[in-house]
Amino acid sequence: MTSKVLKYEEAYVWVWLPGATDPIVAGRLSANNNVVHFNYGKTYLEREDAIALYLPELPLQAGELPLLAGLTMPGSLRDAAPDAWGRRVILNRKLGIKGNALDALELSELTFLLESGSDRIGALDFQLSPKEYIARSPTNATLEELTESAERVEQGIPLSPDLDQALHHGSSIGGARPKALIDAAAVKHVAKFSSSSDVYSMVKAEFIAMRLAALCGLNVARVSLAKASGKDVLLVERFDRVKADNGWHRRLMVSALTMLGLDEMMARYASYADLAGIIRHRFTQPEATLRELFCRIVFNILSGNTDDHARNHAAFWDGNMLELTPAYDICPQGRSGGEASQAMLITADNRSSRIATCIDAAHHFFLPEIDAIEIVKEQINCIAENWNAVCDEAELVAVDRNLFWGRQFLNPYAFTALAGARVFLGDLAETARKSVK
């Protein structure tokens, strides 16, 4: 384990400023004993159009910036690093190591930043040079080739150079499932592949949930389905890229984990109620955003998406204010029994996947209880009314329809502990479960 890949001690942060199609160097990262600090470059601070990469974490000032309590690197920069899947690709590419051996390695964050693809989510990239920007670009590959490459990575089989480079393009994006980035003339997509460990069609489950969420009025990323090598592929349209006449603009983004000042080790403390507090003070259109976030929590519970951790929520950052991004990664999770809990706390110390929990928390989102109840009612009706049409669109087989309906979607546990004016919601859900054939 003495390869150069393990020895990075510094990296330069490049940023696409709002409206720009080319990046400029913003500052330098330095690593010491697994702690990573950032300082802005003098030339960047002197620019009239310079913006803080994120506030309050990285204010525009000279010198090494202190880390927030409990963090080992700035969260807004860690957001641009690959997560589980991207790290598996890098390990395969550089070291020929199987993904399940990751836990035995101690690779630095700078390694993953510098070895992942340049077309990462958001508007940052990381380079060895402060003067010359060299994009780590992909080799064009078909969906079939990317699907087969993802399978090889899962199995720990080294990739061919061309396909290695193609799959490497998607190594900078988050999440644990196989994926890659797809470029087109007018639209960019994240392609999400089936996994060998899937016990049901996770790709179609996410497609159905995302489509139903849009039909229920949520602001979500656009999705479509494709086939490659006989397997389903979910295509998610990227919302962090804006097509311009002279190229592509990139939008800075931060995760809810960063907004809450937490890292992965503290993620269990992430709370929707705390995020609502940040929205009230730091977001554009706070009232509409609070309602949107509440609707997302309700839909997550109604669709069985318990993987709503704080990296699965994000906001655009323009140097001054935050704006909620479209929803993404809404995917029903497998469950054997009824009881379930959300990845993020909903209020206080309660994360139970119950509608009653949501309504109890409605005041955090400036919603009267009657409005919260109406939101739940509308979503139950919308899911039931559109279920068959969306399943037909996904060409979902009867076995999976029966598996999802009443288990992931509208699970009876979600309607326990309802009382008073809320009770009818459980009856409405029961009627909906019985009405869908």
Salt bridges, closest charged atoms under 4 A:
GLU10 OE1 - ARG28 NH2 2.80
GLU46 OE2 - LYS42 NZ 2.48
ASP49 OD1 - ARG47 NE 2.90
GLU64 OE2 - HIS37 ND1 3.91
ASP79 OD1 - ARG311 NH1 2.38
ASP83 OD1 - ARG78 NH2 3.05
GLU109 OE1 - ARG78 NE 3.61
GLU109 OE1 - ARG87 NH2 2.91
GLU115 OE1 - ARG93 NH1 3.52
GLU115 OE1 - LYS94 NZ 3.80
ASP119 OD2 - HIS169 NE2 3.77
ASP119 OD2 - LYS188 NZ 3.90
ASP119 OD2 - ARG238 NH1 3.22
ASP119 OD1 - ARG241 NH2 2.83
ASP119 OD1 - ARG250 NH2 3.68
ASP125 OD1 - ARG120 NH2 3.09
ASP125 OD1 - ARG136 NH2 3.12
GLU151 OE2 - LYS231 NZ 2.40
ASP164 OD1 - ARG93 NE 3.29
ASP183 OD2 - HIS169 NE2 3.62
ASP183 OD1 - LYS188 NZ 3.30
ASP198 OD2 - ARG177 NH2 2.84
GLU206 OE2 - LYS192 NZ 2.86
ASP232 OD1 - LYS227 NZ 3.05
ASP240 OD2 - ARG238 NH2 2.85
ASP240 OD2 - ARG241 NH1 3.04
GLU264 OE2 - ARG78 NH2 3.57
GLU264 OE2 - ARG311 NE 2.51
GLU292 OE2 - ARG296 NE 2.84
ASP307 OD1 - HIS309 NE2 3.86
GLU323 OE1 - ARG251 NH2 3.43
ASP329 OD1 - LYS192 NZ 2.66
ASP360 OD1 - ARG422 NH1 2.88
GLU369 OE2 - ARG422 NE 3.16
ASP392 OD1 - ARG401 NH2 2.50
GLU393 OE2 - ARG211 NE 3.26
GLU430 OE1 - ARG433 NH2 2.54
GLU430 OE2 - LYS434 NZ 3.39
